[in-house]
């Protein structure tokens, strides 16, 4: 499937178009999704035209495509760890990624229905971390069962753990190049805490009614435990790709003030 970069443009140069599914296309994607040295936190998600994170089947499967999954794999390969909420692990049938560690967040300790026993052969050496509220540690242990996973208890307030504590726990283990793949609640908490450096957003050319919003926000009268402020956060467009089917793939980078 052909992929065209429509932003940024180079004056006088032809618009780059490539086959995103062949080896050369994969190398191009690796080069154009790579970030500089140092820690970062990306959010990578897909949505319909009207902002739904789920398609007609209640998951992202009916929104995604082979090319979107290729880009997802590239972003994972450029990361140390894939961060995801337990609800998404159940709904999307997550298995251990081939190119990165997997960190699953659960405040309740409920991982029922998980598929963490499934490990591709090339993912054998990648760890699985279960980041859970300390008050629900016993439930998490029972829920994980015989899956090969390390349970990391985090201090909580009434069963709630903060996203800042989650990011610190990963960094303490040398996992500081993070990509969060949702779900909407966890991603919304990361944005609310102003921890997101880059938002990679795939947009599927379809409208899905009755789906789940891409980002779930807390009620205005119930601020997050580690949210610095209410309101919007500005991002700048770093790259925009479009494929033959009309799906777009955007890289939005957090606009941060220059250091004094």
C-alpha positions in Angstrom: 0.0 0.0 0.0 1.4 3.4 -1.0 2.1 6.0 1.6 2.6 9.7 0.8 4.2 12.3 3.1 2.2 15.5 2.7 3.9 17.4 5.7 6.5 18.6 6.0 7.2 19.6 2.4 10.5 20.4 0.9 10.4 23.3 -1.6 11.2 22.2 -5.1 11.3 18.5 -4.1 8.7 15.9 -5.2 6.3 14.7 -2.6 7.7 11.4 -1.1 5.6 8.4 -1.9 6.6 4.8 -1.0 5.3 1.3 -0.4 4.8 1.2 3.3 4.7 -2.6 3.4 8.0 -3.5 1.7 11.5 -3.5 3.3 12.5 -0.1 2.0 9.2 1.4 3.3 9.8 -0.1 6.7 13.3 1.4 6.8 11.9 4.8 5.8 9.3 4.6 8.6 11.9 3.7 11.2 13.9 6.7 10.1 10.9 9.1 10.2 9.4 7.9 13.5 12.7 7.9 15.3 13.2 10.4 18.1 16.4 11.8 19.5 18.3 10.4 22.4 16.8 10.5 25.9 13.6 9.6 27.5 10.2 10.2 25.9 6.5 9.3 26.3 4.5 8.8 23.1 0.8 8.0 22.9 -0.1 6.0 19.8 -3.8 5.4 19.0 -6.2 5.1 16.1 -9.6 6.8 15.8 -12.5 7.1 13.4 -13.3 10.5 11.7 -15.7 11.3 14.5 -13.1 10.5 17.2 -14.1 7.1 18.3 -11.4 4.8 19.6 -13.5 1.7 18.7 -15.2 0.4 15.6 -18.4 -1.5 15.0 -17.0 -4.6 16.9 -16.2 -2.6 20.0 -12.5 -2.8 19.5 -9.9 -1.0 17.3 -9.7 -4.0 14.9 -12.3 -2.6 12.5 -10.5 0.7 12.4 -7.0 -0.5 11.8 -5.3 -1.7 8.6 -2.1 -3.6 7.6 -0.3 -0.3 7.2 -1.5 1.0 10.5 -0.2 -2.2 12.1 3.1 -1.8 10.3 3.5 1.7 11.8 2.5 0.5 15.2 5.2 -2.2 15.0 7.8 0.5 14.0 6.9 2.7 16.9 7.1 -0.3 19.3 10.5 -1.2 17.9 11.7 2.4 18.7 10.5 2.1 22.3 11.6 0.3 25.4 8.1 -0.5 26.6 4.5 -0.6 25.5 2.2 0.8 28.2 -1.5 -0.2 28.2 -4.4 -0.3 30.6 -5.8 -3.6 31.7 -9.2 -3.0 30.0 -7.5 -2.7 26.7 -5.5 -5.9 27.4 -8.8 -7.7 27.8 -10.7 -6.1 25.0 -8.0 -6.1 22.4 -6.5 -9.5 23.2 -3.0 -8.2 23.9 0.0 -10.6 23.7 3.6 -9.8 24.5 5.0 -7.5 21.8 7.9 -8.8 19.7 10.1 -5.7 19.9 9.5 -4.2 23.4 8.5 -4.9 27.0 4.8 -4.8 28.0 3.6 -2.8 31.0 0.0 -3.3 32.1 -1.7 -0.9 34.4 -4.5 -2.0 36.8 -5.7 -0.2 39.8 -8.2 -2.9 40.7 -5.8 -5.8 40.1 -8.4 -7.4 37.8 -6.7 -9.0 34.7 -9.3 -11.6 34.1 -9.5 -12.7 30.4 -5.9 -11.7 29.6 -3.8 -13.5 27.0 -0.4 -12.8 28.5 0.4 -16.5 28.3 0.7 -16.0 24.5 4.3 -15.1 23.6 5.6 -15.0 20.0 8.9 -16.8 19.7 10.7 -13.5 19.0 9.3 -11.9 22.2 10.7 -14.6 24.6 13.2 -12.2 26.2 10.9 -9.3 26.7 9.5 -8.7 30.3 5.9 -8.3 31.2 5.2 -5.9 34.1 1.9 -5.6 36.0 1.7 -2.2 37.6 -1.0 -2.4 40.2 -2.3 -0.6 43.3 -0.6 -1.9 46.4 -4.0 -2.2 48.1 -5.0 -4.7 45.4 -1.8 -6.7 45.2 -3.3 -10.0 46.2 -6.0 -9.8 43.6 -3.4 -9.0 40.9 -1.3 -12.0 41.9 -4.4 -14.3 41.7 -5.5 -12.7 38.4 -2.2 -13.1 36.6 -2.2 -16.8 37.3 0.7 -18.7 35.6 1.6 -16.0 33.1 5.3 -15.0 33.2 5.0 -11.5 34.6 6.5 -9.3 37.3 4.0 -7.6 39.5 5.1 -4.1 40.5 3.0 -2.7 43.4 2.6 1.1 43.5 1.4 3.2 46.4 -2.2 4.3 45.9 -4.8 6.6 47.3 -8.1 4.7 47.7 -7.1 2.3 45.0 -6.0 4.9 42.5 -2.4 5.1 41.3 -1.0 8.2 39.6 0.4 8.2 36.1 3.5 10.0 37.4 4.2 7.0 39.7 3.7 4.7 36.7 6.3 6.6 34.6 8.8 6.7 37.5 8.4 2.9 38.0 9.2 2.2 34.4 12.2 4.7 34.3 13.6 3.0 37.5 13.8 -0.2 35.4 15.5 1.5 32.5 12.3 1.7 30.5 12.2 5.4 29.7 11.3 5.3 26.0 7.6 4.7 26.5 4.7 4.3 24.1 1.2 4.2 25.5 -1.4 2.5 23.3 -4.4 3.3 25.5 -7.0 2.8 26.5 -8.8 6.1 26.5 -8.7 6.5 30.3 -5.0 5.9 30.7 -4.1 8.0 27.7 -6.4 10.8 29.0 -4.7 10.7 32.4 -1.2 11.0 30.7 -2.4 14.1 28.7 -4.0 15.6 31.8 -0.8 15.2 33.8 1.2 16.9 30.9 3.5 13.9 30.5 3.0 13.3 26.7 5.8 14.4 24.4 4.3 13.1 21.2 0.9 12.0 20.0 0.9 9.6 17.1 -2.7 9.5 15.8 -3.9 7.3 12.9 -7.3 8.4 11.5 -9.4 5.8 9.8 -11.7 7.2 7.0 -14.9 6.0 8.5 -17.6 7.3 11.0 -18.4 5.1 13.9 -21.5 5.9 15.9 -21.8 4.8 19.5 -18.1 4.1 19.9 -15.9 5.0 22.7 -14.3 8.5 22.8 -10.6 8.5 22.0 -9.7 10.2 25.3 -11.7 9.9 28.5 -11.4 12.9 30.7 -12.2 13.0 34.5 -15.2 15.1 35.6 -14.3 18.8 36.0 -15.1 18.6 39.7 -12.8 15.6 40.1 -9.3 16.6 39.0 -6.7 13.8 38.6 -4.4 13.2 41.5 -1.3 14.5 39.6 -2.9 16.9 37.1 -1.1 20.2 37.1 -3.9 22.2 35.6 -7.2 22.0 33.8 -7.6 23.1 30.2 -6.0 22.3 26.8 -2.5 21.5 25.8 -1.0 22.7 22.5 0.8 20.3 20.1 2.5 21.1 16.8 2.3 18.9 13.6 5.6 17.2 13.0 4.6 14.8 10.2 1.5 13.8 8.2 1.2 10.8 6.0 -1.7 9.5 4.0 -2.3 6.1 2.4 -4.2 5.0 -0.7 -7.4 4.4 1.3 -7.4 7.9 2.7 -6.3 7.0 6.2 -3.9 9.6 7.8 -1.0 9.1 10.1 0.0 12.1 12.1 2.9 12.9 14.5 1.9 15.7 16.9 4.7 17.0 19.2 4.1 18.8 22.5 4.8 22.5 22.1 6.9 23.3 25.2 8.2 26.8 26.0 11.9 27.3 25.3 14.2 27.0 28.4 15.1 30.3 30.0 
